């Protein structure tokens, strides 16, 4: 009996016990569905959050003052570096050509915003920005307009406000061209940001008032001005090259001596993405474990069914041996049956798993069809292994039957 005949006999046996086969394959399908479905949903959620992270500067990096560690080494405090200066950040923005740069300045995180008789709690943020800030941070303006380069140059008393500022001061009114005040200065609202929320409950942009860069310098009540630069690179695949160019240019502007470390910090904005990768890695392990446990349960059921099949077909095995079938051929026949049942369940599980995973992904608006093919292939490999393991003992038992005893079996 060759391989083709064994497969044909396996299919014939499956058809003769169709209900039992379907129930067994269904158990395997559930295991593969949980495996593929969970991992598909995880990939879909990750794709969606990756898109959101791009709005938090995932393809950008920040340049800021260097903050020395507060630890003391060998009885000496670490060197303190000077703050970035206004002329330095302006020069960097003008000369850097590897991407778009924006200058911004933190003014306060405890401001009270007023309008007529209304006022907010004193925990709103004031930040000075230029005309590129909203573009680089991907802050969408739902009402009004962005700052223009002329607004920034003249330092006009215009502001763009977050959603919570509107809720606190304007209720059902249109805030555009209305005046608000803080720190003894009045400003005209020219734009309102789309409600953004944030990762982990961070609603920074919703609770912020953005003012032109020059105004931030003028109204700041801090004892120092902490200028920052954010650069959005033209080509994300050349991030390291862009960071190198930025480092070289900033060292020239700051006149950092050759051989000494930089007097500024450059930080790549990918921390959240890295944390997400780590989290989804754990979720994948969990999903794979759940699917594997289900498949182990299915394999036990398959072993039981194959043992029953061996018992029911004892006379058939005796006849095959009597006409010359070797133990290897008998083992192969039962192994093929077990593998076929597993593959049937595997195909159904992959189809259902991809469907369920993508439904979940679409609910959270991933936008694209997601298919983790590496896990789909892994699912089929696991099916094959489960089929071989589940079928081996019953096949071994069948191959060891004595043909005379088998022919006498009632």
Secondary structure, 3 states (H helix, E strand, C coil): CCHHHHHHHHHHHHHHCHHHHHHHHHHHHHHHHHHHHHHHHHHHHHHHHHHHHHCCCCCEEEEEECCCCCCEECCEECCCCCCCCHHHHHHHHHHCCCEEEEEEEEEEEEECCEECCEECCCCEEEEEECCCHHHHCCCCEEEECCCCHHHHHHCCCEEEECHHHHHHHCCCCCCCCCEEEECCEEEEEEEEECCCCCHHHCCCHHHEEEEEHHHHHHHCCCCCCCEEEEEEECCHHHHHHHHHHHHHHHHHHHCCCCCCCCCEEEEECCHHHHHHHHHHHHHHHHHHHHHHHHHHHHHHHHHHHHHHHHHHCHHHHHHHHHCCCCHHHHHHHHHHHHHHHHHHHHHHHHHHHHHHHHHHHHHCCCCCCCCCHHHHHHHHHHHHHHHHHHHHHHHHHHHCCCHHHHHHCC
